[in-house]
């Protein structure tokens, strides 16, 4: 980055910014940090707050831009020439694109309260989009990536260019433990969303035995406990926050643990292929679809196996991180000749060297 500061030629240090009020049991030693180190990069982390202004830093944010008020506030206070390169990997929801035919979701009272209070925990589509738009207008974000094709399309409709980088599998997401699958169907996720409560109650009234659970504050639903729970499930349900939304993390979670994912229809499910990696069904059809696959073990396991192979062998976090690094280095080569040594090779570590550490990013 061309800068008014007298920075020497240095190798870049990738700084992983930790979100505001991180729930500790959702992650420990970050797998992203481990992967970057194995690729040959200097890696550090910092809490949300003022940047320490070290030459060669690259700041990396993931999730919602709303989660990092302190760091973004500090960057906005600096002259543009003195800011570090900033990469935002947006993996939280945005409004649906026009071509989806889906209306923007109506925020619930709890979400409205967070919007009014500017609560950094907010993850509604309005907070995510308007904060992102503000950052882009103030030229805070240099490289923008997002994790679903639908979000790329929504941003393109508004003249915003974003790179598509899907969420990827890492070992902490789970693995096939070979356990007896004694739970017919499970939903695991944010349980305070009324749409989900209503639709799961509808499934239960129609004879589907659904175990519904999930709590950000409860360690019972994270780590090894979560892996065992999903491994006991024949079918893993994907019920959206709002219609058509792709939750890549939930799809990967079910497939990583070799449970058959049965999902409401999604506007654009890529990179997942319905009928090959998962089963798509409307809520109205879901009871009979679930009963069909519960009664046909070979068909159920064939799709579950295909989904498991796809996420563990192709849709990996290593590949996503590699693409993100390439994007930010390409940006720096275009705007900062001479300030930072960019000639560090980008390599993906072999499968047997993958860390099993949780990933907070």
N, C-alpha and C positions, 0 to 999 in steps of 0.2 A: 504494500500500500504506500503510495507516495505520501510522505508525511513532512510536516514542518519540524518535527522532532528529529534529532540527530541519532537515528537508530543505526547501530552497526549491522553488518551482515551476520545474521544468526539463523539457526535452524528453528522452524516453527514449533511452538508448544501448543498443543490442543487442550483448551481449558473446557472441561465439562461443567456447566453451571447447574448447580443443584436447585431444585424447585423450592419455592416458599413453603415452609411447613411440610417437608417430606415425611410421609408415614414410614417410620423406620423399618418395620418388619416387611415392607414390600420390596426391600432391596438392601444389600450390604455392599461388599466389594463389587463395583460395577463391571459387568462383562464387557461393556463397550470400552472401558479403560484398558482391560486386559487385551482385547483384540487389537486396539490401536498400538499398544506397546509391542505386541508381537509383529505388527507391520513395520516397526522400526521408528515410531514416532515418540517424541517426548509428550507425556500426558500428565495433566494435573487436574484438580477440581477446585471449585470455589463455591461458597454459598451465595444465594441471591443477595446482592449488595454491590458496593462500588468495585469497579475493576481496578486492579492494582497497577495498571499501566506499565506492564513489562513489554519490552520490544519482542516481536515475534509471536505474540499470543494470537491464537484464533479462538474465539468464543463460540461454543456450540450449545444450543438450547434445543430441548425436545418437549413435545406435548403441546400445551397451550401457551401462547405468548403472555397470557394473563398471569401465569404462574411466577413471573420474574420481575415484579415491579421495581425492586431496588436496583438491579443491574441495568435495566432499560432506562430508568430515570437518570442514572449516572451517565450512561452513554449519550443520552439526549443533551446533557449539559456540556458535553465536550464538542469542540469544533470537529467537523467531519474529518478533517485531515489527521486528527489525533486519535480517532477511534480505531479499534482493531477490526479485522475482518470478522463478520458475524454470520453464522449459519443457523437458521431455524428449521428444524425438522418438525413440522406441524402434524401431530397424530391425533388431535382431538377434533370433534365434529365441526363442520361448517354447514351453512344452509345448503339445501339440495340445488343442483343446477336446474335451469329452466326446462331442459329437455327431459328431465325425469318425470315431469308432470306432477310433482309432489309439492304441496304447499310448505312454506316455512313453518316450523313447529311453533305453537303458541307456548311461550314460557310459563312455567308453573309459578305459584306464589313464592315458593322457596327460591327459585331461580331469579325472579324479579327482585327479591330482597337482596340477593348477592349482587345483582347488576347495579341497583341503587347505591349500595354500600361500597361498590368497587372492590368486592371481596376477591382476593387473589386465588381463592379456591374455585372460583366460578369456571365451569367448563361448558356452558350453554353456547349454542351456535352464534348468538348475538355478541356475547363478550369476546369469543374467539375471533370473529370476523372484524369487529370494529377496532379491537386492539391491534390486530394485524394490519389493518388499513392505516391506522395512525403511525405504526412503526415504519411502514413502507413510505408513507408521505414524508416522514422526517428522515428518510434514508438511513435508518438504523440497521436494517437487515440487508446484507449484501447477497446472500444466497438463500433462496426459499425452496424447501422441498416439502412435499406432503405425501401422506401414506396411502391415498386411494385415488383412483382415476376420477371419481365423482368430484372430489375436492379440486383437483387440477382443472376440471371442466368449469366448475363454479367460478374459480378465480379468473380463468381465461375469459369468461363472459364479462368480467369487469376490468379487462385489460391488464390483469396481473399475471406475470409468468411464474409458474412454479414447476419444479422438477418432480417427477413421480418416482418416489423411493418407498417401496412397501415395507411395512414392519416385517421382521424376520424371526425365524425360530432360533432360540438359544437353549442350551441344555437345562437352564433353570425352569423353562416352561413346562418341562415334564418329559416322560418317556414311558414306554410300555413296560409295566412291571409284571405282566403275566398274572394278575390277580383274577379271582373269580368276579365276574361282573354281575353283582346282585342288585343293582339299582337299574330300573327300567329306563328312566329318563331324568336328567338333571338340568336345571338352569343355575348357572353360577355367575353372579354379577350384581351390580348396584340394584338393590331391592326396594329402594324408596321411590322409584319411578312408577307412577300410578298406571301408566299404559301397560307396563310389564305385569304388574299385579293383576290388572283386569284380564289380560289375555291368558295368563297362566291359570287363573281361576276358571276361565272359560274352558281351557283344556282339561282341567281336573273335573269339571262338571260333565264333560263328555267322555269320561272314563279313563283318561290318561293319568297314570301314577307318576306325577312330577315331584321330584325333590327340588325345591327352590330355596336357594341360600346365597349369601354374599354380604360382606361387610368390610369396608376399607379399614375399619379399626380393629378387626378381629383376626389375630394371627392364625386361627384355625383354618382360614381359607387362603393361606399363602404357603409357599415353600413345599416341603415334603407332605404336609397334611393335604394340601390342595391336589398334589399329584396322586396320592392314594385315593382321594375322593373321586377324581375324574376317571381313574383307572378302574373303579368299581362300576362305572356307568356304561350301559350298553349304548345309550343315545345321549348326546350332548346338545341341548337346545340353544339356538341363537334367536333371542327375542329382542327387537330393536328398541332403542330409546325413542325413535320416531321412524315412520315407515320409510323403507328403502335404504336406510343407512348401513354401510358396511363397517363392521367392527373387526378389523383384521386380527387384533389381539385375541378376541374370543374364538375366532375361527382357528387360529393357530393353537390355542390352548386345547381345544377339543381334539384336533388332529394329532397333536404331539403326543397325547396320551392314548391314541388309537381308539377313541370313542367315535361312533358315527355322528357327524354333525348334521342336524336337521335344522334348517334355517328358514325364517320368513324370506320371501323374495327380496332381492337387493337390486337397486338400479343398475349397478355395474359391479359384479362380484369379483372381477379380475384382481389378482391372478388365479383365483379359485374357479374351478369349472363345475357347475351343477351337474349331477349325475355321474361325475367322475371322482371328485374330491369330497363332495357333500351332497345332501339331498335338499332341494328347495320345495317348500310347500306353504300355501297360505294357512292362516290360523284355522280357517273353516275346514281345510283338507287335512290338517296336521294330525288329528286323532287317528284317522284311518291309515295315514302314511306311517305313523309311529307303530301302530299295531301290525301293519304289513311287515315292517323290518324287524320287529321283535319276534315275529313268527318265522322269519327266514334268516337264520343265522349266517349261512354262507353268503347270501347277498349283502347282508349288513356288514360283515367283516371284509368283504371284497372292497367296498367303497371306503371303509375305515382304513384298510391297509394302504389303499392308493393315496388317501389324504395324508396318512402318516409318512409315507415315503416322500411325498411332495414337499412337505414342510421341513422334514429333517435332512433331506438331501439337496433340495433346490432353493427353497424359499428360506434361506438362512440369514441370520444377523450378520455373518461375515460379509456376505455379498452386499447387503444394504450399507454397511459401514464403509466398505470399499468404494461404493458409488458416491457416498456423501463426501468422502475425502477427495476423490477425484474432482467433484464439482467445486469444492472450495479452493483447491489448488489451481484449477483452471481459472477461476475468478482472480486469484492473486497474481497469476502469471500475466493476466491482462491489465492489472492496475498497479502492480507494485514491483517493477523491475529493479533488482539490485538491493532491495531492503532485506529480503529473507531468502535463505537457501531453500529452494523448493525441489532440489534434485534428490529427494529421499524416495526410494522405490516404494510403490504401493503393492503389497503382496497380501494374499489371504493365508492365514495360518492353516496348516493341515488339520484334518478332522480330529486326529488323536491328541492334538494340543489344545482343544477347546476347553475353556474354563467352565466349570459348573457353577460359578458364582452368580447370584442374582443380579439383575440389571435394573438400576433405578432410572435409567434414561429411557 
